[in-house]
Amino acid sequence: MSAETHAQGAVARRDLAVRAAVEQGLVGGADDAPPLVCLLDTAGIRASAAALTDAFAAALPPGTPVLHAFAVKACPLVPVLRLLADAGIGCEVAGPGELALARAAGVEPERTVLDSPAKTAAELREALALGVAVNADNLQELERLDALVGAGPARSPIGVRINPQTGAGAIGALSTATATSKFGIALRDPGARARLVRAYLDRPWLTRLHVHSGSQGVPLALIAEGVRDLHALAEEINAAAGRRQVDTLDIGGGLPVNFASDEPSPTYAQYVGALREAVPALFDGGYGLVTEFGRSLLAKHGLVLARVEYTKSTGARPIALTHAGVQLATRTVYAPAQWPLRILPYDAKGAPKDGDPVAQDVAGPACFAGDLLATARELPPLAPGDLIGVPDTGAYFFTAHYGYNSLPRPAVHGFTVTPEGRVRFAEVRPAQSLAEIVSESGGPLRDALL
Ligand SMILES: *Cc1c(COP(=O)(O)O)cnc(C)c1O
């Protein structure tokens, strides 16, 4: 199926799901319905997992070992990890919480990769005991691993993360491959390359190399440059070792996502094309591959649905006060120019709303003036009881809840559409209750400071 056909299918499913969410009482314009819900398109997630798997499989010789590990931080929900595991995708974890989620989802240690820049000795011990793959971030971590690995062969594949220092993308805070990024061992610093080769020759159990140099705002060609440098370093290490000591390259994730339309772009096939151009040898089957995509697997498949509670006009600007704000779209609220989100207007019944567009601000519920999902956005005039849909929020948005104003985490439901057009919802995360908010905020310790 073409990317365009995929997008049409996704839009049709989304509109059916919005109407069904209202009909089935998951969200609504009336006061007795929840004002906010988050939806995940199960078929869309499966389609992205298949597109990823197919794009690499089509380019690699049959039998090349490949592990696609989902970056859990993008959507840390156990049923989602389970769905992805069912589609053949493992987990990339960055700490004990994410590792616990991967294990709860039943993802095997052999299909799990641990990548945090600040792993404790206890976390490293646990990973090695389980057989989880580990990528060391720095030389001090390697020394810690020396003590843990000892003389015996490690069950876990172990690698080192490098920073290719290939340069920044459009978003500074998300650029991992600048000259001074905090991640990995810098490859272009004076003497660094020789030290790295030495570190491998001294440690026969180091069999992998890792880079994660892409993210939102990073062009494909720049990501591919980092992978090219990774491959060249592996060849250099193996030549110095006189054997294929490095047998697997972990090329990270970082495929950007199109937030401007429903088109999934760039596609995994386009990324594989950019990699083939920059590093043809990556696809000769000489190395096993690990990937760690997060945003590109989930972002397009998440939708926030929020009620418009009130509308008003201030300084001649219409403002819609909704229930979706900084708690769900933290990056958009604090860095709106870098993280623009679309706003889809629906009426109280969940039907797409038309009308002559008027520039409106779309505000969230939090108590600070900047809590806006959009400013001066051209939309049909919104009214109390309408709903707004915020698409492309399946990664790093509602799944990375921000507890400002003690705003509760809304429920997340996955949905599927039957061939007859019926929508079935499955709860993935219950709404956080007020009792939970009180309890997580020290409620049971009420008298602790008296
Ligand atoms: C965040 C992260 C990823 C996933 O990045 P996306 O941009 O979501 O694909 C992969 N690997 C590492 C090490 C990461 O930190």
The ligand as a MOL file (V3000), in Angstrom:
LIG
                    3D

  0  0  0     0  0            999 V3000
M  V30 BEGIN CTAB
M  V30 COUNTS 15 15 0 0 0
M  V30 BEGIN ATOM
M  V30 1 C 15.1160 8.5220 22.3380 0
M  V30 2 C 16.0270 7.4890 21.7930 0
M  V30 3 C 15.6380 6.7200 20.7000 0
M  V30 4 C 14.3630 6.9500 19.9340 0
M  V30 5 O 14.3670 8.1510 19.2560 0
M  V30 6 P 13.1390 8.5480 18.2790 0
M  V30 7 O 13.4930 9.9150 17.8300 0
M  V30 8 O 11.9220 8.5070 19.1160 0
M  V30 9 O 13.1120 7.5390 17.1910 0
M  V30 10 C 16.4920 5.7100 20.2820 0
M  V30 11 N 17.6750 5.4800 20.9010 0
M  V30 12 C 18.0840 6.2210 21.9420 0
M  V30 13 C 19.3890 5.9300 22.5760 0
M  V30 14 C 17.2860 7.2530 22.4230 0
M  V30 15 O 17.7020 7.9970 23.4440 0
M  V30 END ATOM
M  V30 BEGIN BOND
M  V30 1 1 1 2
M  V30 2 1 2 3
M  V30 3 2 2 14
M  V30 4 1 3 4
M  V30 5 2 3 10
M  V30 6 1 4 5
M  V30 7 1 5 6
M  V30 8 2 6 7
M  V30 9 1 6 8
M  V30 10 1 6 9
M  V30 11 1 10 11
M  V30 12 2 11 12
M  V30 13 1 12 13
M  V30 14 1 12 14
M  V30 15 1 14 15
M  V30 END BOND
M  V30 END CTAB
M  END
